């Protein structure tokens, strides 16, 4: 019985940082799992591609500052038959024949002023890029939190399987001892039936735990990208969190990417108001063109022309659509400001909730450890009293089940304690490779942005596609 107790106790302690024996020297760590998830998660890589696509909004907006150049060319065949009255009774002149008219021209158009629409579109595009980067941070934190959670889920579920497996071994030995005592007349058939029932229940609990572990293993593969092997214990990351709840709330309202993304959303909608208002202002364009023509008529073999024209356009009334767009964008701006308040309230609630779970998790670990210690003492006492005839078999079985429940509660509390520390980092906006010093190259979205921002031409992406 003592050997069984040692195995069960080790399984219950698998999440503790103190349980680091030589057999875990080559074990996978939670930090390594986070790195793999950060590098290889397909959802995260998809969002990075979306941010790169958003970067292209800036050169598209900047194109409003640049000239537009068009080259035109034409060629064909033409037959002409004309009868011209010369007047004064001199008769008529007949002219007919064929020619091949050809021309080539070049036109350059430059917008000089358009009501600051190009400038505001550029600033709006830049705010969209910043908002997309914050959206990427949101997903990065979500993926890292999911990776940390599934890592701890697997540790918890594998430990529970070991606890339940050890419990079945204990119950099998208890049933064997009860049957032996029944054969010599020390207990009744009821005691044997109670032991059999408890063993059947223990096997059911073991099968349930194994099924849960199978599901967790599949989710581990989906989120982190590999099958779980030998996992080292996970540890809390409290050292990266603020020391007090008020400090955590204040930090969350500043650094949480959901909040900053909503702020950039306000910038985008505000600038869209300015763009729509620019449609009411005059616009000035400058156009220069040259054209070389050949055989446009039977009598003119070659001609050349060049022009430079400045055009001022003042909108007076365009059906009222421009005024409707301005009103619409102002309502969108008001709505986006309310969204920011909503996001701030939700962030504050998330920080408080995560902090409360962290505090509760710390207390639950201490309580569960005390519960395990007390349950072990109680079980040993009940067994000794049962040998002296002061306790029944049912009392022993109940004490054994209480110990199993206490060990499962300890494993669960240790799991919740670590996950809660990651949840606090996520709520305040600090769950990132930079903050946690993960051994990985951090994806920098500004690299692609700088590569494409001032690009005037080209269809290839910076990675060669």
C-alpha positions as CSV (number, residue, x, y, z in Angstrom):
1,X,0.0,0.0,0.0
2,X,2.8,2.4,0.7
3,X,4.2,2.1,-2.8
4,X,0.8,2.9,-4.3
5,X,0.6,6.0,-2.1
6,X,4.0,7.3,-3.3
7,X,3.1,7.0,-7.0
8,X,-0.2,8.8,-6.4
9,X,1.4,11.6,-4.5
10,X,4.0,12.1,-7.3
11,X,1.2,12.3,-9.9
12,X,-0.6,14.9,-7.8
13,X,2.6,16.9,-7.6
14,X,3.5,16.8,-11.3
15,X,2.6,20.5,-11.7
16,X,4.7,21.8,-8.8
17,X,7.9,23.6,-9.7
18,X,9.7,21.6,-6.9
19,X,9.1,18.4,-8.7
20,X,12.0,18.5,-11.1
21,X,13.9,15.3,-11.0
22,X,16.6,14.0,-13.4
23,X,13.9,12.3,-15.6
24,X,12.7,15.8,-16.7
25,X,16.0,17.0,-17.9
26,X,15.0,16.6,-21.5
27,X,11.3,17.3,-21.0
28,X,9.4,19.8,-23.1
29,X,8.8,23.1,-21.3
30,X,5.9,25.5,-21.4
31,X,8.2,28.2,-22.8
32,X,9.2,26.0,-25.7
33,X,5.5,25.2,-26.4
34,X,4.7,28.9,-26.4
35,X,7.5,29.5,-28.9
36,X,6.2,26.8,-31.3
37,X,2.7,28.1,-31.1
38,X,3.9,31.7,-31.7
39,X,5.9,30.6,-34.7
40,X,3.7,28.0,-36.4
41,X,0.1,28.7,-35.4
42,X,-1.8,28.9,-38.8
43,X,-4.4,31.3,-37.4
44,X,-1.7,33.7,-36.2
45,X,0.2,33.5,-39.5
46,X,-3.0,34.2,-41.4
47,X,-3.5,37.3,-39.3
48,X,0.1,38.4,-40.0
49,X,-0.7,38.1,-43.8
50,X,-3.8,40.2,-43.2
51,X,-1.7,43.0,-41.6
52,X,0.6,42.9,-44.6
53,X,-2.4,43.3,-46.9
54,X,-3.5,46.3,-44.8
55,X,-0.1,47.9,-45.2
56,X,-0.9,48.3,-48.9
57,X,-3.6,50.8,-48.0
58,X,-0.9,53.4,-47.4
59,X,0.8,53.4,-50.8
60,X,-2.7,53.3,-52.3
61,X,-3.5,56.5,-50.4
62,X,-0.1,58.1,-51.3
63,X,-0.8,57.5,-55.0
64,X,-3.0,60.6,-54.8
65,X,0.1,62.7,-54.5
66,X,1.7,61.2,-57.6
67,X,1.2,62.0,-61.3
68,X,-0.9,59.8,-63.5
69,X,0.7,59.0,-66.9
70,X,-1.1,57.6,-69.9
71,X,0.2,56.6,-73.3
72,X,-2.2,56.3,-76.2
73,X,-1.6,55.0,-79.7
74,X,-3.8,54.4,-82.6
75,X,-3.5,53.1,-86.2
76,X,-5.9,52.2,-88.9
77,X,-7.0,52.4,-92.5
78,X,-9.2,55.1,-94.0
79,X,-10.9,55.8,-97.4
80,X,-12.1,59.3,-98.3
81,X,-14.3,60.4,-101.2
82,X,-15.3,64.1,-101.3
83,X,-17.0,66.4,-103.8
84,X,-16.3,70.1,-103.2
85,X,-18.3,72.9,-104.9
86,X,-15.8,75.5,-106.0
87,X,-18.5,78.2,-106.5
88,X,-18.7,81.0,-109.2
89,X,-19.7,78.5,-111.9
90,X,-16.2,77.0,-112.0
91,X,-17.5,73.5,-111.2
92,X,-16.6,71.0,-108.6
93,X,-13.5,69.4,-107.2
94,X,-13.5,65.6,-106.6
95,X,-11.0,64.3,-104.0
96,X,-10.8,60.6,-103.1
97,X,-8.1,58.2,-101.9
98,X,-6.9,56.1,-99.0
99,X,-4.6,56.8,-96.1
100,X,-3.4,55.1,-92.9
101,X,-3.9,57.4,-90.0
102,X,-1.5,56.8,-87.0
103,X,-1.0,58.7,-83.8
104,X,0.8,58.4,-80.5
105,X,0.3,60.6,-77.4
106,X,1.4,61.0,-73.8
107,X,-0.7,62.6,-71.1
108,X,0.5,63.5,-67.6
109,X,-2.1,64.5,-65.0
110,X,-1.1,65.9,-61.6
111,X,-3.6,66.8,-58.8
112,X,-2.5,70.0,-57.1
113,X,-5.3,70.4,-54.6
114,X,-8.3,68.2,-53.7
115,X,-9.5,69.5,-50.4
116,X,-6.8,67.7,-48.4
117,X,-8.5,64.4,-49.3
118,X,-5.2,62.7,-50.2
119,X,-3.5,63.8,-47.0
120,X,-6.5,62.6,-44.8
121,X,-6.7,59.3,-46.7
122,X,-3.0,58.7,-46.1
123,X,-3.4,59.4,-42.3
124,X,-6.5,57.2,-42.2
125,X,-4.6,54.4,-43.9
126,X,-1.7,54.7,-41.4
127,X,-4.2,54.5,-38.6
128,X,-5.7,51.4,-40.2
129,X,-2.2,49.9,-40.2
130,X,-1.7,50.7,-36.6
131,X,-5.1,49.3,-35.7
132,X,-4.4,46.1,-37.7
133,X,-1.1,45.7,-35.7
134,X,-3.1,46.0,-32.5
135,X,-5.5,43.4,-33.8
136,X,-2.5,41.1,-34.4
137,X,-1.4,41.7,-30.8
138,X,-4.9,40.6,-29.7
139,X,-4.6,37.3,-31.6
140,X,-1.0,36.8,-30.5
141,X,-2.0,37.1,-26.8
142,X,-5.0,34.8,-27.5
143,X,-2.8,32.1,-29.1
144,X,-0.2,32.3,-26.3
145,X,-2.9,32.1,-23.7
146,X,-4.5,29.1,-25.4
147,X,-1.0,27.4,-25.7
148,X,-0.3,27.9,-22.0
149,X,-3.8,26.7,-21.1
150,X,-3.6,23.6,-23.2
151,X,-0.1,22.8,-21.9
152,X,-1.4,23.0,-18.3
153,X,-4.6,21.1,-19.3
154,X,-2.5,18.2,-20.5
155,X,-0.4,18.2,-17.3
156,X,-3.6,18.3,-15.2
157,X,-5.4,15.6,-17.2
158,X,-2.4,13.3,-17.3
159,X,-1.9,13.7,-13.5
160,X,-5.6,13.0,-12.9
161,X,-5.2,9.8,-15.0
162,X,-2.3,8.7,-12.8
163,X,-4.3,9.5,-9.6
164,X,-7.3,7.5,-10.9
165,X,-5.1,4.6,-12.0
166,X,-3.4,4.5,-8.6
167,X,-6.9,4.6,-7.0
168,X,-8.0,1.6,-9.1
169,X,-4.9,-0.4,-7.9
170,X,-5.6,0.5,-4.3
171,X,-9.3,-0.5,-4.7
172,X,-8.3,-3.8,-6.3
173,X,-6.1,-4.6,-3.4
174,X,-8.8,-3.5,-1.0
175,X,-11.3,-5.8,-2.7
176,X,-8.8,-8.7,-2.5
177,X,-8.3,-8.1,1.2
178,X,-12.0,-7.9,1.8
179,X,-12.7,-11.2,0.0
180,X,-9.9,-12.8,2.0
181,X,-11.5,-11.5,5.2
182,X,-15.0,-12.7,4.0
183,X,-13.6,-16.2,3.4
184,X,-12.5,-16.4,7.1
185,X,-15.7,-14.8,8.3
186,X,-14.4,-11.5,9.5
187,X,-16.7,-9.4,7.2
188,X,-20.0,-10.0,5.5
189,X,-21.0,-10.3,1.9
190,X,-22.2,-6.6,2.0
191,X,-18.6,-5.5,2.6
192,X,-17.5,-7.4,-0.5
193,X,-20.3,-5.8,-2.6
194,X,-19.3,-2.4,-1.3
195,X,-15.7,-2.9,-2.4
196,X,-16.8,-4.3,-5.8
197,X,-19.1,-1.2,-6.3
198,X,-16.3,1.2,-5.4
199,X,-13.9,-0.5,-7.7
200,X,-16.4,-0.3,-10.6
201,X,-16.8,3.4,-9.9
202,X,-13.1,3.9,-9.8
203,X,-12.7,2.2,-13.2
204,X,-15.4,4.4,-14.6
205,X,-13.6,7.5,-13.3
206,X,-10.3,6.2,-14.8
207,X,-12.0,5.7,-18.2
208,X,-13.4,9.2,-18.0
209,X,-10.0,10.7,-17.2
210,X,-8.4,8.8,-20.1
211,X,-11.1,10.1,-22.5
212,X,-10.5,13.7,-21.3
213,X,-6.7,13.2,-21.8
214,X,-7.3,12.0,-25.3
215,X,-9.3,15.1,-26.1
216,X,-6.7,17.3,-24.6
217,X,-3.9,15.6,-26.5
218,X,-5.7,16.4,-29.8
219,X,-6.2,20.0,-28.8
220,X,-2.5,20.2,-27.8
221,X,-1.6,19.1,-31.3
222,X,-4.0,21.6,-32.9
223,X,-2.8,24.6,-30.9
224,X,0.9,23.9,-30.3
225,X,1.7,21.9,-33.4
226,X,3.1,18.6,-32.1
227,X,2.1,15.6,-30.0
228,X,2.8,16.1,-26.3
229,X,5.6,14.1,-25.0
230,X,7.2,14.3,-21.6
231,X,6.2,17.7,-20.2
232,X,8.1,19.6,-17.5
233,X,6.0,21.4,-14.8
234,X,4.6,24.8,-15.6
235,X,5.3,27.8,-13.4
236,X,3.3,31.0,-12.8
237,X,4.4,34.2,-14.5
238,X,3.4,36.6,-11.7
239,X,6.8,38.3,-12.0
240,X,5.7,40.0,-15.2
241,X,2.4,41.3,-13.8
242,X,1.7,44.5,-11.8
243,X,1.9,44.1,-8.0
244,X,-1.6,45.4,-7.2
245,X,-5.0,45.2,-8.7
246,X,-5.3,49.0,-9.2
247,X,-2.0,49.0,-11.0
248,X,-3.2,46.1,-13.2
249,X,-6.4,47.9,-14.1
250,X,-4.5,51.1,-15.0
251,X,-2.0,49.2,-17.1
252,X,-4.8,47.3,-18.9
253,X,-6.6,50.5,-19.9
254,X,-3.3,51.7,-21.5
255,X,-1.6,48.6,-22.9
256,X,-4.4,46.2,-23.7
257,X,-4.5,45.8,-27.5
258,X,-8.2,45.8,-27.7
259,X,-8.2,49.3,-26.1
260,X,-5.5,50.7,-28.4
261,X,-7.1,49.1,-31.5
262,X,-10.4,50.9,-30.6
263,X,-8.4,54.2,-30.2
264,X,-7.0,53.8,-33.7
265,X,-10.5,53.0,-34.9
266,X,-11.6,56.5,-33.7
267,X,-8.7,58.1,-35.6
268,X,-9.8,56.3,-38.8
269,X,-13.4,57.4,-38.6
270,X,-12.4,60.9,-37.7
271,X,-10.2,61.2,-40.7
272,X,-13.0,59.7,-42.9
273,X,-15.1,62.7,-41.8
274,X,-12.4,65.0,-43.1
275,X,-12.1,63.1,-46.4
276,X,-15.8,63.4,-47.0
277,X,-15.8,67.1,-46.1
278,X,-13.0,67.6,-48.6
279,X,-15.4,66.6,-51.4
280,X,-17.1,70.0,-50.8
281,X,-13.9,71.9,-51.5
282,X,-12.5,73.0,-54.9
283,X,-10.0,70.9,-56.7
284,X,-7.1,71.9,-58.9
285,X,-5.5,69.7,-61.5
286,X,-2.7,70.2,-64.0
287,X,-2.6,68.3,-67.3
288,X,0.2,68.2,-69.9
289,X,0.0,66.2,-73.1
290,X,1.9,65.7,-76.4
291,X,0.7,64.0,-79.5
292,X,2.4,63.0,-82.8
293,X,0.0,62.1,-85.7
294,X,0.6,60.9,-89.2
295,X,-1.8,60.9,-92.2
296,X,-4.8,62.0,-90.3
297,X,-6.2,63.3,-93.6
298,X,-5.3,63.0,-97.3
299,X,-3.8,66.4,-97.3
300,X,-1.9,66.4,-94.0
301,X,0.9,63.9,-93.7
302,X,2.2,64.8,-90.2
303,X,1.1,66.9,-87.3
304,X,2.4,67.5,-83.7
305,X,0.7,69.1,-80.8
306,X,1.4,69.9,-77.2
307,X,-0.7,71.4,-74.4
308,X,-0.6,72.3,-70.7
309,X,-3.9,73.0,-69.0
310,X,-4.7,73.9,-65.4
311,X,-8.3,73.1,-64.3
312,X,-10.2,74.4,-61.4
313,X,-13.3,72.6,-60.3
314,X,-15.7,74.0,-57.7
315,X,-18.5,71.6,-56.6
316,X,-21.8,73.4,-56.2
317,X,-24.4,70.7,-55.8
318,X,-24.1,67.0,-56.6
319,X,-27.4,65.7,-55.6
320,X,-26.8,65.7,-51.8
321,X,-24.9,62.5,-51.6
322,X,-21.7,64.2,-50.3
323,X,-23.7,65.8,-47.4
324,X,-25.2,62.4,-46.5
325,X,-21.7,60.9,-46.5
326,X,-20.5,63.5,-44.1
327,X,-23.4,63.0,-41.7
328,X,-23.0,59.2,-41.9
329,X,-19.3,59.4,-41.1
330,X,-20.0,61.7,-38.1
331,X,-22.4,59.1,-36.7
332,X,-19.8,56.4,-37.3
333,X,-17.3,58.5,-35.3
334,X,-19.7,58.9,-32.4
335,X,-20.4,55.1,-32.5
336,X,-16.7,54.4,-32.5
337,X,-16.2,56.6,-29.4
338,X,-18.9,54.6,-27.6
339,X,-17.2,51.4,-28.7
340,X,-14.0,52.6,-27.0
341,X,-15.8,53.2,-23.7
342,X,-17.4,49.7,-24.0
343,X,-13.9,48.1,-24.7
344,X,-12.5,50.0,-21.7
345,X,-15.3,48.7,-19.4
346,X,-14.8,45.2,-20.7
347,X,-11.1,45.4,-20.2
348,X,-11.5,46.6,-16.7
349,X,-13.9,43.8,-15.9
350,X,-11.5,41.2,-17.5
351,X,-8.6,42.4,-15.4
352,X,-10.5,42.3,-12.2
353,X,-11.9,38.9,-13.0
354,X,-8.5,37.5,-13.9
355,X,-6.9,39.0,-10.8
356,X,-9.6,37.5,-8.6
357,X,-9.1,34.1,-10.2
358,X,-5.3,34.4,-9.5
359,X,-5.9,35.3,-5.9
360,X,-8.4,32.5,-5.5
361,X,-6.0,30.1,-7.2
362,X,-3.2,30.8,-4.8
363,X,-5.5,30.2,-1.8
364,X,-7.0,27.0,-3.4
365,X,-3.5,25.5,-3.9
366,X,-2.7,26.0,-0.2
367,X,-6.1,24.7,0.8
368,X,-5.9,21.7,-1.5
369,X,-2.5,20.8,-0.2
370,X,-3.8,20.9,3.4
371,X,-6.8,18.8,2.3
372,X,-4.5,16.1,0.8
373,X,-2.3,15.9,3.9
374,X,-5.4,15.7,6.2
375,X,-7.0,13.1,3.9
376,X,-3.9,10.9,4.0
377,X,-3.8,11.0,7.8
378,X,-7.5,10.3,7.9
379,X,-7.2,7.3,5.6
380,X,-4.4,5.8,7.5
381,X,-6.3,6.2,10.8
382,X,-9.5,4.7,9.4
383,X,-7.5,1.7,8.1
384,X,-6.0,1.1,11.5
385,X,-9.4,1.5,13.2
386,X,-10.9,-0.9,10.7
387,X,-8.2,-3.5,11.7
388,X,-9.3,-3.1,15.3
389,X,-13.0,-3.5,14.3
390,X,-13.9,0.1,15.0
391,X,-14.5,1.0,11.4
392,X,-16.3,-0.7,8.6
393,X,-15.2,-1.4,5.1
394,X,-17.4,1.4,3.8
395,X,-15.6,3.8,6.1
396,X,-12.3,2.8,4.5
397,X,-13.7,3.1,1.0
398,X,-15.1,6.5,1.7
399,X,-11.8,7.7,3.2
400,X,-10.0,6.4,0.1
401,X,-12.4,8.3,-2.2
402,X,-12.0,11.4,-0.2
403,X,-8.2,11.2,-0.6
404,X,-8.6,10.7,-4.4
405,X,-10.9,13.7,-4.6
406,X,-8.4,15.8,-2.6
407,X,-5.6,14.9,-4.9
408,X,-7.7,15.7,-8.0
409,X,-8.6,19.0,-6.4
410,X,-4.9,19.7,-5.8
411,X,-3.9,19.0,-9.4
412,X,-6.8,21.2,-10.6
413,X,-5.9,24.0,-8.2
414,X,-2.3,24.0,-9.4
415,X,-3.5,24.1,-13.0
416,X,-5.8,27.0,-12.3
417,X,-3.1,28.9,-10.5
418,X,-0.7,28.8,-13.4
419,X,-3.4,29.5,-16.0
420,X,-4.7,32.5,-14.0
421,X,-1.3,34.1,-14.0
422,X,-1.2,33.9,-17.8
423,X,-4.8,35.3,-17.9
424,X,-3.8,38.3,-15.9
425,X,-0.9,39.0,-18.4
426,X,-3.4,38.7,-21.2
427,X,-5.9,41.0,-19.6
428,X,-3.3,43.8,-19.0
429,X,-1.8,43.4,-22.5
430,X,1.6,42.0,-21.5
431,X,1.3,38.4,-22.7
432,X,4.0,38.7,-25.4
433,X,7.3,37.1,-26.3
434,X,9.1,40.3,-25.5
435,X,7.8,40.6,-22.0
436,X,8.3,36.9,-21.2
437,X,11.7,36.8,-22.9
438,X,10.8,33.8,-25.0
439,X,13.7,32.4,-27.1
440,X,12.2,33.3,-30.5
441,X,12.5,35.9,-33.3
442,X,9.7,38.4,-32.7
443,X,7.6,39.1,-35.7
444,X,8.0,42.8,-36.6
445,X,5.1,44.1,-38.8
446,X,6.9,47.4,-39.4
447,X,9.5,45.6,-41.6
448,X,7.0,44.9,-44.4
449,X,5.4,48.3,-44.0
450,X,8.7,50.1,-44.6
451,X,9.3,47.9,-47.7
452,X,6.0,48.8,-49.4
453,X,5.1,52.3,-48.1
454,X,7.0,54.3,-50.7
455,X,6.8,51.7,-53.5
456,X,5.9,53.4,-56.8
457,X,5.6,50.3,-59.0
458,X,6.0,46.5,-59.0
459,X,3.7,43.6,-58.5
460,X,6.0,41.3,-56.5
461,X,5.6,41.2,-52.8
462,X,8.7,41.7,-50.6
463,X,9.0,37.9,-50.1
464,X,9.2,37.4,-53.9
465,X,5.6,36.3,-54.7
